[in-house]
Amino acid sequence: MKDNNRIEYERWFKQAGEDLEVAKWSLKGRFFSHSCFMSQQAGEKALKAYCYLKGERLVLGHSMLILIRKCSKYNKDFIHLEKECKTLDKYYIISRYPNGLPGLTPSEYFDQKEAKEALNKALKIIKFVEKK
C-alpha cells in the first residue's frame, strides 16, 4: 500500500503533466497568454509534487521561487532552477488579467517566442522533478 505522501506526489505530478499538455495545445492554437499561464501551473504543480514526496503535509502558495527554495532544502540541486522559476512566476497574474497590463490584454501582450520559452522552462522543471 502506498503512503499518503506518495499518493499526493503522484496526483500533483500527473496534473503537472496535464497542465503541460494544455500549454502545448494553447501554443499550437496560438493562445500564447494561456500557454504561458499553463506552463507556470505545470511547473508549480511539479514542485508541489516534490514537496509532498518529501513528506510535506500541506503545500500552499503559488510562488515558484519560494517553492524551489523549499525543494532545495531537500536537495540542493534544485537551486539551479531558480532562474526558470523567477521567469515563470511572472506569468501567474499578467498572463490572465488585463489590469496587469494597462492598455493591453494578455492576448495582445504575449507572443509565440515567450510561450515557447515558458513551455521549455516548465518542461525542464518537470523532467528534473521526475528524476528525483
N, C-alpha and C positions, 0 to 999 in steps of 0.2 A: 504494500500500500504506500502511496506517495504521501509525503508530508505536505502540510498546507502551503509552506513557502514554495515548494517545487511546483505545486498546482498553480499558485498565483504567478510564479515566473512564467509558466507555460501559457497561461491566459493572456498576460500582458505582452509577452513576446509574439504570440500569434496575432494579436491585434496590431502590434507594431508592423508586422509583415503585411497585414491587410491595408493599413494606412499607407504603407509604401506603394502598394499596388494602385491605390486610389491616386496617389501623387503621380504615378506614371501615366495613368489614364487621363488625368487632368492635363498633364503636359502634352500628351498626344492630341488631346482635344483643344489645345491652345487656351486652357483656363489656367493661366500662369500664376495668378494670385492664389488660387485654390491649391495648385501643385506645391507652392511654397509652404502654405499652411499645413498641408498634409505631410510634407516632408518633416516639418517641425514636430508634428504629432507623432510620426513614426519614430523619430529619434528620442523624443521624450519618453514614450512608452517602452522602448527598448532599455533605456537607462533605469526606469522604474522596475522593469522586469528583473534586472540585475540586482537591484536593491532588495527585492523580495527573495531572490535566490540566496542572498547573503544573510537572510534572517530578519530583515525589516518587517514590522507588522503592519505599518500604515505609511505609505509614501505619498505625501501631499505636496502640492506646489507645481508650478509649470516652468520654472526657470531651469533650463538645461545646464546653465553654468553651475548653479547650486547642486543639481543632480550629479553632474560629472565630478564635482569635488567630493560629494558623498561617496560615489563609486570609487574614487581614488583612495579613500581611506581603507577600502578593502583590497584594492590592487592599484599600486602606484602607476601602472602602465596606462590607466585611463586618462591621466592628466594630459597626455599628448593630444587628446581630442578636445581640449578646451577651446581652441580657436573655432572649430566646427560648431561647438555648442553656442558660442557667443553669436555667431552668424545666424544660426537657426532660431535663437531666442528672438531676434528682431522680427521674425515673421509671425509671432504669436498674435499680435494685435493688428499691425498695419496691413497685413495681408487680407484682413476681413472687414475692417471698419473704415468708411470714408473720412471720419473725423480725425483719423491718424495722418491723413494726407490732405491738408487743406487745398481745395481747388481741384482735386483729383479723386478718382475712385481707385480702389486696389486693382481693378481690372485694367485701368489705364496706366498704372504705375509699373507693374511687374512685367518682365519680358521673358522670352524663351531662355536666354542665356542665364538669367538669375534662377529661373525654375530648375534648369538642368544642374546648376551648381548646388542648389539646395538639395535636390534629389541625391546627388553624389555624396554630399556630406552625411545625409541620413543613412544612406547605404553603407558608408564607411563605419558609422557608429553601430548599426545593426550587425554587420559582419564581425566587428570587434567583440560585441557582447556575446554573439553566438559562439565564438571561440573560447570564451571564458567559462 
